[in-house]
Amino acid sequence: MKTSMARPACLLAALLPALAGAQSSVTISGLIDGGITYVNNQHGGAVTLLDSGVLSPNLLTFKGTEDLGGGTRALFELTSQFDLSNGSTIPGAGRYSTAPRWSDCPAPGSAP
């Protein structure tokens, strides 16, 4: 391919996603709750501890929507609980979410 043809082809390829007009979004949110506890006279001494989820659980949430065209869209939400001290998921390895997971494709024109 000649370089004079390559530039317009690359420009067109870069602009095609913008011309499609599909709207999608992903929101990442969460809650982190931790604290430091000093305990005196535990087993004859003092100890400082990192407490995870003191007042509420540590959560990580992915929520999003994807326009499928023709007024149809896909929705999803995934929430996971984790231990702040070591990053492991709760209830354990191999399980992402303890909260209800859902996905949906509502009818065109309906509210999410």
Summary of the structure (lengths in Angstrom):
residues: 112
radius of gyration: 23.8
end to end distance: 47.3
largest distance: 80.8
contacts: 230
relative contact order: 0.16
helix: 16%
strand: 46%
